Amino acid sequence: MAGKKVLIIYAHPEPGSFNAALKNVAVDELSKQGCVVTVTDLYAANFEPRTTRKDIAGALCDPEHFNYGVAAHHAYKDGRLSCDIVAEQQKVCEADLLLFQFPMYWYSMPAIMKGWMDRIFCQGFAFDFPGFFDDGLLKGKRAILSLTTGGTAEMFSSTGVNGDIRRFLWPIQHGTLHFCGCQILAPQVSFAPDTSSQEERTKMVEAWTQRLATIWQEEPIVCEAPWYFGQ
Ligand SMILES: Cc1cc2nc3c(=O)[nH]c(=O)nc-3n(C[C@H](O)[C@H](O)[C@H](O)COP(=O)(O)OP(=O)(O)OC[C@H]3O[C@@H](n4cnc5c(N)ncnc54)[C@H](O)[C@@H]3O)c2cc1C
């Protein structure tokens, strides 16, 4: 799939981490295919995750009451969002595939990645009313989560202590990425790398590399409640 553009949004502070290894093989494999790969390394960039007044240049539409969503929507339309947001939105615009690489934090993603979504996916850019879910403004793009966990596959099974891993992905895959119009590819979950053997970890890295080799042929999931919670 030469020429396809991939944006990897990566959230781990340690270059020697398992997450870094998964990110690195994704860069290598997709580049080998002729894809144009861009990485947003959130920790390395010291990415600002907070939604603040500083994101908007010039006067607020309502100086009496700062409503971030409304203000960011107006600023997007007027071209008054901060440079770091504009730069990330440009990368998102160009991408065919958004790949999120992160460790699970508290059944979710690290705050720095949540902050990226909060600030980059503003109204007018990623969604609008109308213009959400299947009509979201990022329609035509695909998104995939590649995450690692502390818990084992058994702990994240339907009979395990946590329950099925899929239920935790509803807010990210459905509530955010699908809301913004993306089609969602099945997640890549690498369970418990920190308590696995070196051999098991190597297999997980290989499995990800192999999957990436045919990633463009995959059909998206049906991103609706039954996929997450059963019938
Ligand atoms: C704030 C916080 C909240 C958390 N909440 C949850 C939660 O809700 N649920 C949950 O399940 N877990 C949770 N965790 C645990 C977390 O998800 C895991 O610790 C994390 O996913 C492990 O991934 P890592 O990349 O950090 O592993 P690392 O510790 O970086 O790596 C694991 C091992 O892999 C080795 N490695 C690196 N590269 C390679 C390679 N190429 N091949 C083979 N091995 C390699 C490393 O040397 C290391 O020994 C939480 C952790 C934190 C800090």
The ligand as an SDF file (V2000), in Angstrom:
LIG
                    3D

 53 58  0  0  0  0  0  0  0  0999 V2000
   -0.7100    4.9310   36.1110 C   0  0  0  0  0  0  0  0  0  0  0  0
   -0.8170    3.4980   35.6560 C   0  0  0  0  0  0  0  0  0  0  0  0
   -2.0600    2.9190   35.5390 C   0  0  0  0  0  0  0  0  0  0  0  0
   -2.1940    1.6010   35.0850 C   0  0  0  0  0  0  0  0  0  0  0  0
   -3.4380    1.0580   34.9640 N   0  0  0  0  0  0  0  0  0  0  0  0
   -3.5630   -0.1950   34.4970 C   0  0  0  0  0  0  0  0  0  0  0  0
   -4.8730   -0.7660   34.3500 C   0  0  0  0  0  0  0  0  0  0  0  0
   -5.8900   -0.1430   34.6040 O   0  0  0  0  0  0  0  0  0  0  0  0
   -4.9560   -2.0410   33.9020 N   0  0  0  0  0  0  0  0  0  0  0  0
   -3.8410   -2.7650   33.5770 C   0  0  0  0  0  0  0  0  0  0  0  0
   -3.9780   -3.9150   33.1590 O   0  0  0  0  0  0  0  0  0  0  0  0
   -2.6000   -2.2390   33.7140 N   0  0  0  0  0  0  0  0  0  0  0  0
   -2.4360   -0.9820   34.1600 C   0  0  0  0  0  0  0  0  0  0  0  0
   -1.1830   -0.4480   34.2850 N   0  0  0  0  0  0  0  0  0  0  0  0
   -0.0090   -1.2530   33.8690 C   0  0  0  0  0  0  0  0  0  0  0  0
    0.4890   -0.8660   32.4800 C   0  0  0  0  0  0  0  0  0  0  0  0
   -0.5530   -0.9480   31.5270 O   0  0  0  0  0  0  0  0  0  0  0  0
    1.6430   -1.7890   32.0580 C   0  0  0  0  0  0  0  0  0  0  0  0
    2.6800   -1.6370   32.9860 O   0  0  0  0  0  0  0  0  0  0  0  0
    2.1280   -1.4610   30.6540 C   0  0  0  0  0  0  0  0  0  0  0  0
    1.1080   -1.7270   29.7210 O   0  0  0  0  0  0  0  0  0  0  0  0
    3.3390   -2.3000   30.2760 C   0  0  0  0  0  0  0  0  0  0  0  0
    3.8610   -1.8430   29.0470 O   0  0  0  0  0  0  0  0  0  0  0  0
    5.2790   -1.0760   29.0010 P   0  0  0  0  0  0  0  0  0  0  0  0
    5.6010   -0.7350   27.5870 O   0  0  0  0  0  0  0  0  0  0  0  0
    5.3190    0.0310   29.9710 O   0  0  0  0  0  0  0  0  0  0  0  0
    6.2070   -2.2590   29.4960 O   0  0  0  0  0  0  0  0  0  0  0  0
    7.7760   -2.1990   29.9070 P   0  0  0  0  0  0  0  0  0  0  0  0
    7.8680   -2.3580   31.3770 O   0  0  0  0  0  0  0  0  0  0  0  0
    8.4480   -1.0230   29.2690 O   0  0  0  0  0  0  0  0  0  0  0  0
    8.3260   -3.4770   29.1580 O   0  0  0  0  0  0  0  0  0  0  0  0
    8.0770   -4.7840   29.6340 C   0  0  0  0  0  0  0  0  0  0  0  0
    9.3260   -5.5950   29.3140 C   0  0  0  0  0  0  0  0  0  0  0  0
    9.4770   -5.6970   27.8810 O   0  0  0  0  0  0  0  0  0  0  0  0
   10.8560   -5.5590   27.5730 C   0  0  0  0  0  0  0  0  0  0  0  0
   11.0290   -5.2070   26.1650 N   0  0  0  0  0  0  0  0  0  0  0  0
   11.2670   -3.9780   25.6140 C   0  0  0  0  0  0  0  0  0  0  0  0
   11.4240   -4.1010   24.2820 N   0  0  0  0  0  0  0  0  0  0  0  0
   11.2750   -5.4110   23.9800 C   0  0  0  0  0  0  0  0  0  0  0  0
   11.3170   -6.1590   22.7630 C   0  0  0  0  0  0  0  0  0  0  0  0
   11.5750   -5.5860   21.5780 N   0  0  0  0  0  0  0  0  0  0  0  0
   11.1040   -7.4900   22.8110 N   0  0  0  0  0  0  0  0  0  0  0  0
   10.8560   -8.1060   23.9900 C   0  0  0  0  0  0  0  0  0  0  0  0
   10.8150   -7.4530   25.1740 N   0  0  0  0  0  0  0  0  0  0  0  0
   11.0260   -6.1180   25.1720 C   0  0  0  0  0  0  0  0  0  0  0  0
   11.3180   -4.5040   28.5420 C   0  0  0  0  0  0  0  0  0  0  0  0
   12.7100   -4.5100   28.6830 O   0  0  0  0  0  0  0  0  0  0  0  0
   10.6240   -4.9600   29.8240 C   0  0  0  0  0  0  0  0  0  0  0  0
   11.3790   -5.9480   30.4730 O   0  0  0  0  0  0  0  0  0  0  0  0
   -1.0250    0.8500   34.7510 C   0  0  0  0  0  0  0  0  0  0  0  0
    0.2320    1.4390   34.8930 C   0  0  0  0  0  0  0  0  0  0  0  0
    0.3470    2.7530   35.3330 C   0  0  0  0  0  0  0  0  0  0  0  0
    1.7140    3.3750   35.4650 C   0  0  0  0  0  0  0  0  0  0  0  0
  1  2  1  0
  2  3  1  0
  2 52  2  0
  3  4  2  0
  4  5  1  0
  4 50  1  0
  5  6  2  0
  6  7  1  0
  6 13  1  0
  7  8  2  0
  7  9  1  0
  9 10  1  0
 10 11  2  0
 10 12  1  0
 12 13  2  0
 13 14  1  0
 14 15  1  0
 14 50  1  0
 15 16  1  0
 16 17  1  0
 16 18  1  0
 18 19  1  0
 18 20  1  0
 20 21  1  0
 20 22  1  0
 22 23  1  0
 23 24  1  0
 24 25  2  0
 24 26  1  0
 24 27  1  0
 27 28  1  0
 28 29  2  0
 28 30  1  0
 28 31  1  0
 31 32  1  0
 32 33  1  0
 33 34  1  0
 33 48  1  0
 34 35  1  0
 35 36  1  0
 35 46  1  0
 36 37  1  0
 36 45  1  0
 37 38  2  0
 38 39  1  0
 39 40  1  0
 39 45  2  0
 40 41  1  0
 40 42  2  0
 42 43  1  0
 43 44  2  0
 44 45  1  0
 46 47  1  0
 46 48  1  0
 48 49  1  0
 50 51  2  0
 51 52  1  0
 52 53  1  0
M  END
$$$$
